[in-house]
Amino acid sequence: MSDPVTGFAFPLRVDPNTGGFRLASGADKLRQNIVQLLLTDVGERVMRRDYGGGLRQIVHDPNNDALRAVVQHQLGKAIREWEPRAQLLQVVIVQQPEAGILWAEVQYAARPNLVPTSVRVPIQGGVL
């Protein structure tokens, strides 16, 4: 089953062929972990209070240059701190004004092979 916001399958799912659990691995697991990191609110995890990117917390903030700069910094810091398997290349906030959506696009290279890839997460909400 896919997450309706991100389109990604959750890491734990049932294998229709065996009836057992099928876990994500490799590049797919890393991509899913980055999405979960970005969408987790800072302070949400009990034993890791500073874990998270906090994207859901900003959906009602005004869409301006200052917000985009803060979000870029916040997401970059979270990935560098909490995801050692990814070498961060760039965080870009992309606007889609006609739809009222901001996208957080994270470009990274997966370690150890340093294969460049990216993931886009929509930031939707009130005044965006």
ABEGO torsion letter per residue (X at the ends): XBBAAAGBBBABBBBAAAGBBBBBBEAAAAAAAAAAAAABBBGABAABAABEAGAAAAAABBBBAAAAAAAAAAAAAAAAAABAABBBABBBBBBBAAAGBBBBBBBBBBOAAGBBBBBBBBBBEBAX
